[in-house]
Amino acid sequence: MTRQERTAWGFVLPVLAIILFVFALPTVLALALSVTDYSIYALADWGALRFVGLGNFTDLLTTPLFWRALGNTALFALLGVPMAIGTSLAAALLLHDASVRWKPLWRVLLFAPYVTSVVATAVVWRFLLNTRFGLLNRALGWIGVPPVDWLGDPHASIPAILLFVTWKIFGYNMIVFTAALAAVPHDLMEAARLDGASRWTRFRHVTLPAIGPTLLLAAVMSVAGFLQIFAEPYVMTLGGPAQSTTTVLYFMFDEGFKWWNLGQASAVAFILFLMILALTLVQARIGRRYEWL
Amino acid sequence: MTGGGKLAGAAAWSRRSVVAALSMAAAGGCAVQNMRDPISLWAMSYEGDYSPMLMPAFTRATGLPVEVQTLPWTAAHEKLLTARAGDSLPDVFMLPDGWVGEFALIGALAPVTDSALLTGLFPGVSAATGPNGQPYAVPWSVAPQVQYYRRDLLERAGYAAPPEDWDSWRRMGQRLKARAPDDYAFLMLLNWWDTLFTFAGQTGARPLRERDTRGNFRDPRFRDALAFYVSLFRERLAPPALSTEVQDPVAAFAQGYFAVYPYGPTLTLDLHRRAAELPPALWSTARMPGPEGPGQVSGIAASLCVSARSRRPAAAWALVRHLTSPASELTYQRLIGTLPARAAAWDTPQLRQPALAAFAEQMRDPTREPMIVEWERIRIEVQLIAERVVRGQLGIDAALVAMDDRVDRLLAKRRALVETGQLA
């Protein structure tokens, strides 16, 4: 080993050790837990612990609430990712226009929700979404739409929470897109304009390829984020009404920390991990095809 | 009062132990430090918020400072469990009776050895026990469910007080609804199990069978209770709302959004605080209606427990003795409306207010609930299925089957342990 290599290891080892202890080791332990029936009885007496093999996984497949939680999470991701990224991109494009004044002010205002506390803003949003005196329903009333029971109707609860989540998080990707848009070659844009390309064509063939890698990054992060959505349903609806906002992570939290079925909860965590990994691989493959990676 | 003498005795004991530690150990300074270390107490909601007001008297008598932390009810169970797993439970903590069996099973609680703590309780109140039948908790306050009703609204519908049997009660609801079609007669939040289990308790239905290892929800009596509960929503006498939707029930009660609200005694504190919105003359309390008349209801009785790993058990028990003394319980009744568990406290004029009469009567008729680890979860999951019936996603009979299925699954581990004799 050369001196240079030794120095390199000296720098890398502390980080590797931390990763090993706070990431790799707990993951292996969680995997080990997922093949036991660790429950509150095991907390009382280790003698009650049994090895159950894949029992937790087969059990989950026959638990209706787990499937409902999977469905709810998929719905959150399917609707939420385009909604959040679309809003971010739209806001970034609007702010990118040369005619917009006071850009830093707008950026701060639009980014502000991202740094606020979920719980505090959720309380405000619960008032906004209130069926009887919420501002949202009042606004809908002006255009003649009957009141919507946003947080009490199992069909409206996911859209209601998505409104809140989108408002809360779009600022982050907006800033990322703003940075990416600044890197779009100006001369290319001018050339396209001179050639008579329409606004849409310029967006499709100049802007989009340039911000492609950023878009991919935002998509990967958003998908992983939405698949792990927990805090918003927890503070807005407690998973209700009729468990229509219970997500996979919410289910895992209840099983694991509320009822101490850590065996079962670890199995859920493992399934969620595989799901996120699979989706990220698919996204990476798509990215490679467009040469964004 | 015997409470004061016992307190002094406990303090002397701990002082003596400190002196002994001082003379024995070279690290005597540590023991003195421990003595100055506050005793920790965790309590939920108002009980936690107002506990510091009970402490000056205790600290004056014993020289022991107390540090109180409040837990919200919604996160209390997981917080206590993780504290037990991480061995960081406080010396003294509050538990609702339904959780005592569970925390005793996992070895979190020290058994109550001083029988004086468990004497002089209000008739019908008893200490929650662990799986071995030993008492592990000292009853602190009792909170049976009663109905709070708007006297003016009921009078306008032709009632001086709510009827006591289910059918007449529902008829009253229909009359109230007919007078104000945009408002409701009852408020029963759909994610809270208490009213459904009150109705079930009044029918005499036993929720579990076979030594509490299987669900018994297909019992016709439970079916009656569920059918009655659901009918109140189907007839739109109660709004199908969750606790997250009704942000301010007191304001809604004052506005007449609903006329009857089944709730525990702590609501009296909120109502007194906000007397400007709803004057005391406009509301009163009554026992919950039963199929043929009032019966057993559900409620959250609170007890105090001492951690099995407390480093200063004597001081911890002294604190429990202080908090559950009649004087402290009366102070608490005045401050936050909780009802004393000690019989002696009930002999005072403070508890002869008419609004408390319904509670006193109801307390003599408590429910006996299964003292098993899974009970808290069973109630919540049964209520989730009941919610789906209310929302029309499930029929009543299908729901009863679903409840039994779900509960049998939740009890699978317990069943296995009972069968092999590992659990009594």
Interface residues (C-beta under 8 A of the other chain):
Chain A: D37 S39 I40 Y41 L43 A44 D45 G47 A48 R126 F127 N130 T131 L151 G152 P154 M236 T237 L238 G240 P241 A242 Q243 F257 K258 W259 W260
Chain B: T74 H77 E78 L81 T82 R84 A85 E102 L105 I106 G107 L190 N191 P240 A241 L242 S243 T244 E245 Q247 V373 R377 L384 E387 R388 R391 Q393 K413 R414 L417 Q422 L423
